[in-house]
Amino acid sequence: MLSFSVKTIPLGLAYALWAGLGTVTVFLISLIAFKSGAEPIAWVGVVLVTIGIVFLNLGSTTHA
């Protein structure tokens, strides 16, 4: 999937999206599937990653 995305968006943006969304997805899966708890600071981190992804997408010359 990453190789398909770099055909339309810059490599740096694609990799940042891939890594950020992967991190958030694994965090959410661990909460739902394994019923693991999360400290408030972990939620702050997830929010910051999500905000970073949004800003990267807005700052890109090619929008995903």
C-alpha positions in Angstrom: 0.0 0.0 0.0 2.9 2.4 0.7 4.3 1.8 -2.7 0.9 2.8 -4.3 0.7 6.0 -2.2 4.1 7.3 -3.2 2.9 7.4 -6.8 0.6 10.3 -5.9 2.2 12.0 -2.9 5.8 12.9 -1.9 7.8 10.1 -0.3 8.4 12.0 3.0 4.8 12.7 3.5 3.8 9.2 2.6 6.3 7.7 5.1 5.2 10.1 7.8 1.5 9.2 7.2 2.4 5.5 7.1 4.3 5.5 10.4 1.9 7.8 12.2 -1.3 6.1 11.2 0.3 2.7 11.9 1.3 3.8 15.4 -2.2 5.2 16.2 -3.8 2.1 14.7 -1.7 -0.3 16.8 -2.4 1.8 19.9 -6.2 1.6 19.3 -6.1 -2.1 18.5 -4.3 -2.7 21.8 -7.0 -0.8 23.7 -9.9 -2.6 22.0 -8.6 -6.1 21.4 -6.5 -6.6 24.4 -8.4 -4.3 26.8 -5.1 -2.6 27.8 -5.4 0.6 29.7 -3.6 3.8 28.6 -2.3 6.6 30.8 -3.4 10.1 29.9 0.1 10.9 28.6 -0.4 8.1 26.0 -3.6 9.8 24.8 -1.7 13.1 24.6 0.8 11.4 22.4 -1.9 9.9 20.1 -3.5 13.4 19.7 -0.1 15.0 18.9 0.6 12.3 16.3 -2.8 12.9 14.7 -2.3 16.7 14.7 1.1 16.2 13.2 -0.3 14.1 10.4 -2.9 16.8 9.7 -0.3 19.5 9.6 1.9 17.5 7.3 -0.9 17.0 5.0 -1.9 20.6 5.0 1.6 21.8 4.5 2.2 19.5 1.6 2.0 20.9 -2.0 0.2 17.7 -3.0 -2.8 16.8 -0.8 -3.6 13.2 -0.1 
